[in-house]
C-alpha cells in the first residue's frame, strides 16, 4: 500500500493539509517522532523484516517526506495536489533498496546535503554560461581555469559537496 512517512511538520495546518491530500488519494501516512529518527527507514516504512531497534539520534529541525510504494504518477499527482494547496516540502525522497537500510536521520542528512548541492549547482550554471560566452569573445586564462573547474565537479560524483560548488562559483565570479 502507498504510504507517506513524514517528519518534523510542526505547523498543524500544514500537517493537516498533507494528511487530507494523502487521504483523498488513498495514501496511508505515518508520522516519525523525534525519538524515532535513529530507527531504520525500512522499519518506519512498515516493511517486512524490519523491527524497532530503539536507536536514537539527535533531533533534526527539518521537515521530510518519504514516499513508500507510490507509482511515479501517484507521486507526481501527490506533489501537484500539495502545490495546489500552497504546500511545498523541500526535503523529500522515495524509498529505495539502499535507503531502506539507512537510519531516518541519515536519510534526512543525505537529502539535505543533496538539496544543498543542487541549489548551489543551479546558482553556478548561469555563471558558467556567462563565462563560456565571454571566453569566446575575450579568452582569459583565469576564465578558462574557472570553466574547467566547473567541468571537473562532475567527476566527483557522490563525493560532491556544496562547498565544492560554492568554491567554483567564487572562482567564476572572479573570472567574470
Secondary structure, DSSP 8 states (H G I E B T S, - for coil): --EEEEE----HHHHHHHHHHHHHTT-EEEEE-GGGTTSBHHHHTT-TT--------------EEEEES--HHHHHHHHHHHHHTT---SSEEE--TTGGGSBHHHHHHHHHHHHHHHHHHHHHHHHHHHHHHHHHHS--HHHHHHHHHHHHGGGGGGG--HHHHHHHHHHHHHH-
